[in-house]
Amino acid sequence: MALVKAKPAGASTSAAASPAEPLFVVVLDGVETPIREGTLYGGDGGTVTVTAPGHLSAEGLRSVLVLVRGGDGAGGASATTARFALCADAAAEGVGAVAFDRCGAARAEGAREVSATRCRAAEVERAGKVTLERCRDARLRGGGALRAARCRSADVESFGGARLARCKAARLDWCGTVEVDMCRAVDVTRCGAVTGERCRVVNAAGCGTVAVAHAEVNMLEEGRSSGCSESAFSAPPPAATAPWTDEEDSAAASASATL
């Protein structure tokens, strides 16, 4: 499909298209624009491009929100994809598969699959499969399977299965199975089976079984305060929503080596 440049002043770029094709609604710097094909340009030089029917990419934007409307064809909205790179504040709602790369604030809701790499803050709700790599702060609510590695803090609730590796601080509540490897401080409450190895401290309360090798494991009463600091899970200030930098990538790699 040939790309069509967006009209001035945020006008729609949609050409005549089959109702079976999903329609993206893009909120770019506060302006809402429906788009099925073409490219939108942000005031700061970034772009949003529909690369193929149902597939969108965004790069270098200050603030962008992508929603999906319609799509009665095979797969519907669940077959759509959106990729964000180097955006300060990026969000997707109702998109099938979402990927964030080196963004400031990354938010996804109702996605079948979500991945985030080197983002300052990642927030995911009602997702199927979630994969995080080198994100500073993560807040995850409701999902199927989670894999997180080298995150500074991860606050997880209501996932079927969660596996965390080399995270500094992690808190998990109401999860099915939990596996933690080489994490610094872990709080686990009301989860099923907790396994793993080589963690510094694991505090568990109200869990089914806890078997973490080579770690200090504290079995606590449910509701009792544990060792992880609340500040580790606080939301970042607005100034922190800038894209990830190469210097931070080097610092993260050095920090994870000390765990």
Secondary structure by P-SEA (a helix, b strand, c coil): ccccccccccccccccccccbbbbbbbcccbbbbbcbbbbbcccccccccccccbbbbccccbbbbbbcccccccccccbbbbbccccbbbbccccbbbbccccbbbbccccbbbbccccbbbbccccbbbbccccbbbbccccbbbbccccbbbbccccbbbbccccbbbbccccbbbbccccbbbbccccbbbbccccbbbbccccbbbbcccccccccccccccccccccccccccccccccaaaaaaaaaaaaac
